[in-house]
Amino acid sequence: MPYKIITKRMLNDTIALMEVEVPHIAKKAEAGQFIIFRVDEQGERVPLTIAEYDRKKGTVTIIFQTVGASTKMLNAFEEGDYILDFVGPLGKPTHIDPVTKRVCVVGGGVGNAIAYPQAKALHNAGIAVDMISGFRSKDIIILENEMQSVTDNLYIMTDDGTYGEKGLVTEKLKALLDAGTKYDEVVAIGPVIMMKFVAATTKPYGIKTIVSLNPIMVDGTGMCGGCRVNVGGETKFACVDGPDFEAHEVDFDELMKRNSFYKEREAHDKEHVCRLTGGKRHG
Amino acid sequence: MANMSLKKQPMPEQDPNIRNKNFKEVALGYTGEMAVEEAQRCLQCKTAPCVAGCPVNVRIPQFIAKVTAGDFTGAYSEIAQTNSLPAVCGRVCPQESQCEGKCVRGIKGEPVAVGRLERFVADWQMQNGKDEIKRPESNGQKVAVVGAGPAGLTCAGDLAKLGYSVTIYEALHTAGGVLVYGIPEFRLPKAIVAKEVNKLKELGVTIENNMVIGKMNSVDELFDEGYEAVFIGSGAGLPSFMNIPGENLLGVYSANEYLTRINLMKAYLKDYDTPIAVSHKVAVVGGGNVAMDAARCAKRMGAEEVYIVYRRSEQELPARAEEVHHAKEEGIIFKVLNNPVAILGDPKGLVSGIECVEMELGQHDASGRRSPIPKEGSNFIIDVDTVIMSIGTSPNPLIRSTTTSLEANKYGCLIADESGATTKEGVFAGGDAVTGAATVILAMGAGKNAAKAIDVYIKEKHQQ
């Protein structure tokens, strides 16, 4: 049973949004969970965090950056096309603690697409949400209105200062903390290196910090163990124990190494796929 | 007059030094002549001890008699009465401890090659037989099966034959469970699994792929959807690790991951995107059939040296003798009475070696085997770039943690009686989800028993 793409639009040059008709997943999806897609028979199984779901329409929205062969091929699909495999919702939903009063959500790049639903879920639970959203430059900013609508304060940061404030998300976070802003929790979602530094930033303040990890996976149901991460000295499977973990416990350096294991092969595939068919493998 | 040869008809096989570089099937199968010749070794014992040794009670003397008479279609009908996956069983069953282990001819000489004959008949039927699958008349009652592995497929097939409307929910994108993600192509071609699965579909079984029960619908919700009973055959998914230093280094795989990348995700075929390590020296830790599969896959993926590291002696290897024999023929190096203590890495985090300690066998332990004891100071290092952990699995907690009043034992195995009935009314279970990691045929036997019990359960429910 292939899965129909209802909506597709580009949020910037390399980040696409797709709304997929999957009523059985939409019925159960919660913020923080992910899906796995496979574009075609030769494709990899690729995990993507759920950006939004609509139980009434029976749809799940994914937002992805076209970085590898699989995401490039997925991006070659248009509205009305079908994705071969789409399975979920996988992983544990984001834990929302009812006693939490104020949370700071930190997003980096395409990670904002995952940070946004978490911010929204917190906001809908009546929790005050500030968000620090980092991008390289003005022209790649995504979801600004959406993020605005679920936050008390949205701080957009750009590396080059072309929009919002110039600087890193960690600099802003530290400034807010030093200015006396009290957060019960910080949630960080973005590149592993960013999450590592957010964790390092909040640690001296003793603020509970949660990160959403996206390691290499195959099945996503706890069968392969490829997604194992070292959390507090224990091996956890991100697909079933996560993807959210206590940031101060995560061994980010190991995760970065593990995520780079197939880089050469990926670079090769990416070139191969794009040049031949512009994305689609069979016309 | 029976063929009184003490030896089985040998199985034609690919040459070891050719086959260890390809993924084509190792055993090539009997010809019709060879099958008839072998079938004539059967004494047609009235007591048929072989049948009692078979978890699904294949009508062995009856099908062999048909083979002897050259009636291969008839032979197939005999097998198909109790076995819904004969082409699979003929290849992967541990016959030496089941049917063939009980064969009278085995007392003096080799037993009748029941497995090879079963495979021959199933393959012959696939190639030459006319599909005469009749969809049984529906009784209008719905049963859900969780997991399209050996247990689930067997249970679904038997229920469909009784007229039930059966839907299998499978988490992966292909049906077959361990038959597609675990057992390699060279032992069990995936085209054969697909054909067996298609036969079930023709019987009327619906297979829904990409459906993770417990994450989308729960078992409780399946009942809300009108299913009268649910069979859980979700397997023993969760891979175990040794908890030794270095297990998260790059190049350490669970056997599940390594085999899934190769078998389900076809990393051995160039046109598939699936990445896998390019390995030169590989250590596979463990001594079971899965370890043999992983080692033989690694060899075929181009590794020059592949080691099996096993803590007991060769006698205790849990793998089938045939698998060990095939692995050795293909150049796998056995390091028995050795146990890993650490995996070593280079500055980039890549595996550079495995540190082992020599072992000796001490007293008999609870499993009846002599327990291995490390020899102090005997540590040594094997240079490897890949380590595959094949030391077992435990049942996946997804279902039991999302289903009310479904109980499991301390190992996480679902509690079920002999019929497969669990602690929850209307829910039956079988295969590795109940027993922990075991064999394909035991899972099939459990699926079969559960199908009978489900039929009785639903009939009784409707009489009340």
HADDOCK unambig.tbl for C-alpha pairs under 7 A between the chains (distance, minus, plus):
assign (segid A and resid 24 and name CA) (segid B and resid 216 and name CA) 6.34 0.50 0.50
assign (segid A and resid 25 and name CA) (segid B and resid 216 and name CA) 5.92 0.50 0.50
assign (segid A and resid 28 and name CA) (segid B and resid 216 and name CA) 5.80 0.50 0.50
assign (segid A and resid 42 and name CA) (segid B and resid 271 and name CA) 6.62 0.50 0.50
assign (segid A and resid 42 and name CA) (segid B and resid 272 and name CA) 4.36 0.50 0.50
assign (segid A and resid 42 and name CA) (segid B and resid 273 and name CA) 6.02 0.50 0.50
assign (segid A and resid 43 and name CA) (segid B and resid 272 and name CA) 6.33 0.50 0.50
assign (segid A and resid 43 and name CA) (segid B and resid 273 and name CA) 5.47 0.50 0.50
assign (segid A and resid 44 and name CA) (segid B and resid 273 and name CA) 5.76 0.50 0.50
assign (segid A and resid 44 and name CA) (segid B and resid 274 and name CA) 5.57 0.50 0.50
assign (segid A and resid 85 and name CA) (segid B and resid 173 and name CA) 6.68 0.50 0.50
assign (segid A and resid 85 and name CA) (segid B and resid 210 and name CA) 6.88 0.50 0.50
assign (segid A and resid 86 and name CA) (segid B and resid 210 and name CA) 6.66 0.50 0.50
assign (segid A and resid 87 and name CA) (segid B and resid 210 and name CA) 4.94 0.50 0.50
assign (segid A and resid 87 and name CA) (segid B and resid 211 and name CA) 6.51 0.50 0.50
assign (segid A and resid 88 and name CA) (segid B and resid 212 and name CA) 6.91 0.50 0.50
assign (segid A and resid 88 and name CA) (segid B and resid 215 and name CA) 6.92 0.50 0.50
assign (segid A and resid 88 and name CA) (segid B and resid 216 and name CA) 6.86 0.50 0.50
assign (segid A and resid 89 and name CA) (segid B and resid 215 and name CA) 5.98 0.50 0.50
assign (segid A and resid 89 and name CA) (segid B and resid 216 and name CA) 6.44 0.50 0.50
assign (segid A and resid 90 and name CA) (segid B and resid 215 and name CA) 6.45 0.50 0.50
assign (segid A and resid 222 and name CA) (segid B and resid 237 and name CA) 6.79 0.50 0.50
assign (segid A and resid 222 and name CA) (segid B and resid 238 and name CA) 5.73 0.50 0.50
assign (segid A and resid 222 and name CA) (segid B and resid 396 and name CA) 6.92 0.50 0.50
assign (segid A and resid 223 and name CA) (segid B and resid 237 and name CA) 4.66 0.50 0.50
assign (segid A and resid 223 and name CA) (segid B and resid 238 and name CA) 4.94 0.50 0.50
assign (segid A and resid 223 and name CA) (segid B and resid 239 and name CA) 6.44 0.50 0.50
assign (segid A and resid 223 and name CA) (segid B and resid 256 and name CA) 6.76 0.50 0.50
assign (segid A and resid 224 and name CA) (segid B and resid 239 and name CA) 6.71 0.50 0.50
assign (segid A and resid 224 and name CA) (segid B and resid 254 and name CA) 6.56 0.50 0.50
assign (segid A and resid 224 and name CA) (segid B and resid 256 and name CA) 5.10 0.50 0.50
assign (segid A and resid 224 and name CA) (segid B and resid 257 and name CA) 4.24 0.50 0.50
assign (segid A and resid 225 and name CA) (segid B and resid 239 and name CA) 6.49 0.50 0.50
assign (segid A and resid 225 and name CA) (segid B and resid 254 and name CA) 6.45 0.50 0.50
assign (segid A and resid 225 and name CA) (segid B and resid 257 and name CA) 6.60 0.50 0.50
assign (segid A and resid 226 and name CA) (segid B and resid 257 and name CA) 6.39 0.50 0.50
assign (segid A and resid 257 and name CA) (segid B and resid 349 and name CA) 6.85 0.50 0.50
assign (segid A and resid 258 and name CA) (segid B and resid 250 and name CA) 6.07 0.50 0.50
assign (segid A and resid 261 and name CA) (segid B and resid 250 and name CA) 6.56 0.50 0.50
assign (segid A and resid 262 and name CA) (segid B and resid 275 and name CA) 6.48 0.50 0.50
assign (segid A and resid 265 and name CA) (segid B and resid 275 and name CA) 6.56 0.50 0.50
